Amino acid sequence: MKRDGQVRDVIGNTIKEKKLLSGAIVCTVLGAVLVSLVPPLILAQIVDRLTAGKDVTAVLMLLYFGMLALTGLLESVREGLLIVFGQKITHALRSRLMKKFGRLTTDNVNRQEPGTLVSRFVGDVDTVEKLFTSGIISMFADACRIVSILVVIWFRNRGLSLILLLLLPVLFLFTRQIQKRMLAAQIENRRAVGRASAYVPETLHNIRTIHCLKKETYMEEKYDQYIGVSYQAMERTNFYDAVYSPVILILNAVVVAVVMLLSASGNGKILTLFGMSAGTAVAVLSYISQIFRPVESLGMEIQTIQSAIAGIHRINEFFALEEKKEHPKSTGVRATKEVPFVEFRDVTFGYEEHVVLEHMSFKVMDGEQATLSGRTGAGKSTILKLLLGLYEPLEGDVLIHGVPAVQIGEEERRRLFGYVEQSFHMVPGTVRDQITLFDERITESQIRKAAELTGLQDAIEGLEHGYDTICTPELFSQGQWQLLSIARATAAGPSLLLLDEITANLDADTEKTVLQALNRAAQNRTVISISHRTSAKMGKIIAL
Ligand SMILES: Nc1ncnc2c1ncn2[C@@H]1O[C@H](COP(=O)(O)OP(=O)(O)OP(=O)(O)O)[C@@H](O)[C@H]1O
């Protein structure tokens, strides 16, 4: 596991980078705790002066309201700063997650389920943000608050502080019990929501099959089942929430009543513990309500921290996934007459335990055209993946102009390879973006040349905004999308075209158009293709 990939390090780095912000948070947290202790003490003095028939000075009144205002101000500044800090953490974490995603091995990328991946980036990162906005720091502030109030009450009414010392642990345990149950329900809810959100894109993906097999009812029932589990878990959370608050309020009222009754009892012994002036009584009342609130929040904060720990654990699991090996990148892959363009030299490769290619050797020379042929599952697409450097051979060498395919640098890839798959994968953006894939090195004339080569230029120019039209799935027909695939593959002028059953999903007429475009694109290029259709086979046959 790479240490620098962990959530803890992202948080640590953010604290280091934002020293001023972190310092300001500590100051406002401690400041708010200390300043909030003062108003009840001033109030006690005011009430004591009034009951003794003395005047209350304007300064005392102003000080009281001033301290109240300062407490409010410090608390709001603290909340604001915490939100900013939480957002910095979120930003840093999401950027790090995306970086990690880009570095995953091809196998690990294939294994990611869209719903689960989205919940790593969204839900889990949000729980880490909450750790700061309403978890660990608020918990520290609340703990400071409870201790400081207990200290002040100890000097004002020893009896009450003893009652509170006995009561607070019980209250805390009760709170924890409730929160634990709530957490279990929330986790169940999150899992159900994850399953339900993953189910929607999955269903959309298979919607044709579902309609063909008339499986709509099964689909609806399955979705209902997922959201049903989620609603049940939410109802349990709401129930605990509804029970907890009234219990706390009643307890608060009972403590106040007991203390007031005892302080008015007239019994000398009781009064040594509970006796107090009218002013102190007012202050004590205020402190009691102040001490219950943080105990109540403490439970919530523990829950937030627990969810964040679960979120952190899942994010750390993602960070621990295996990354692509770093290879020294080649800077200049040069074509020479003596070295084959593509060479498989005694290659053995398999996915985990499953060996697909054994001691495979073949050569394709510069400008040559070859078709990979073999039964389904023989490993034809795997050969293209090895050529693209997505996987490394277990044994032997996969060479492009004598250089191992995995060592070909990013800059060189588009100049070397043009890859056309069975179906087109649209990227969000315009028609131009589909062709360039946001590669700024591809010029306007290269874009137009690629469109012309595939015979798509009239269709594109006929669109309302031409090359700047935003793409939607219904913009082109299936055959036209496949032509756009060829335009995308040839735009950067690559010397090798890799074609993976590009006409597999097309009717005979469209296949003819695509093959004509392909023949134009294949001029002066090396081509390795896979096709089961005899009509689409090009050049020499490499049998698997
Ligand atoms: N990412 C993967 N993880 C595990 N096994 C895989 C993976 N990709 C392919 N395979 C397996 O490797 C074998 C070869 O697959 P490949 O797609 O290369 O075959 P193919 O010859 O192109 O087949 P087809 O003609 O049906 O497209 C198959 O048994 C397939 O199940």
The ligand as a Tripos MOL2 file, in Angstrom:
@<TRIPOS>MOLECULE
LIG
   31    33     1     0     0
SMALL
NO_CHARGES

@<TRIPOS>ATOM
      1 N1        -10.2960   -8.6280  -18.6250 N.pl3     1 LIG1
      2 C1        -10.3620   -9.9660  -18.6480 C.ar      1 LIG1
      3 N2        -10.2680  -10.6780  -17.5050 N.ar      1 LIG1
      4 C2        -10.3280  -12.0320  -17.5000 C.ar      1 LIG1
      5 N3        -10.4860  -12.7800  -18.6230 N.ar      1 LIG1
      6 C3        -10.5910  -12.1370  -19.7950 C.ar      1 LIG1
      7 C4        -10.5280  -10.6990  -19.8800 C.ar      1 LIG1
      8 N4        -10.6700  -10.3380  -21.1780 N.ar      1 LIG1
      9 C5        -10.8020  -11.5010  -21.8730 C.ar      1 LIG1
     10 N5        -10.7570  -12.5580  -21.0470 N.ar      1 LIG1
     11 C6        -10.8220  -13.9750  -21.4450 C.3       1 LIG1
     12 O1         -9.7420  -14.2440  -22.3100 O.3       1 LIG1
     13 C7        -10.1500  -15.0840  -23.3750 C.3       1 LIG1
     14 C8         -9.7830  -14.4130  -24.6980 C.3       1 LIG1
     15 O2        -10.5780  -13.2610  -24.8580 O.3       1 LIG1
     16 P1        -10.5060  -12.3420  -26.1450 P.3       1 LIG1
     17 O3        -11.5200  -11.2690  -26.0060 O.co2     1 LIG1
     18 O4         -9.1060  -11.9460  -26.4050 O.co2     1 LIG1
     19 O5        -10.9420  -13.3930  -27.2790 O.3       1 LIG1
     20 P2        -11.3120  -13.1480  -28.7970 P.3       1 LIG1
     21 O6        -10.5350  -14.1390  -29.5740 O.co2     1 LIG1
     22 O7        -11.1480  -11.7170  -29.1530 O.co2     1 LIG1
     23 O8        -12.8240  -13.5550  -28.7690 O.3       1 LIG1
     24 P3        -14.0580  -13.0280  -29.6870 P.3       1 LIG1
     25 O9        -13.7650  -13.4670  -31.0850 O.co2     1 LIG1
     26 O10       -15.2330  -13.7260  -29.1130 O.co2     1 LIG1
     27 O11       -14.0900  -11.5450  -29.5170 O.co2     1 LIG1
     28 C9        -11.6330  -15.3220  -23.2060 C.3       1 LIG1
     29 O12       -11.7790  -16.5870  -22.6020 O.3       1 LIG1
     30 C10       -12.0860  -14.2590  -22.2580 C.3       1 LIG1
     31 O13       -13.0920  -14.7300  -21.4160 O.3       1 LIG1
@<TRIPOS>BOND
     1     1     2 1
     2     2     3 ar
     3     2     7 ar
     4     3     4 ar
     5     4     5 ar
     6     5     6 ar
     7     6     7 ar
     8     6    10 ar
     9     7     8 ar
    10     8     9 ar
    11     9    10 ar
    12    10    11 1
    13    11    12 1
    14    11    30 1
    15    12    13 1
    16    13    14 1
    17    13    28 1
    18    14    15 1
    19    15    16 1
    20    16    17 2
    21    16    18 1
    22    16    19 1
    23    19    20 1
    24    20    21 2
    25    20    22 1
    26    20    23 1
    27    23    24 1
    28    24    25 2
    29    24    26 1
    30    24    27 1
    31    28    29 1
    32    28    30 1
    33    30    31 1
@<TRIPOS>SUBSTRUCTURE
     1 LIG1         1 GROUP 0 **** ****
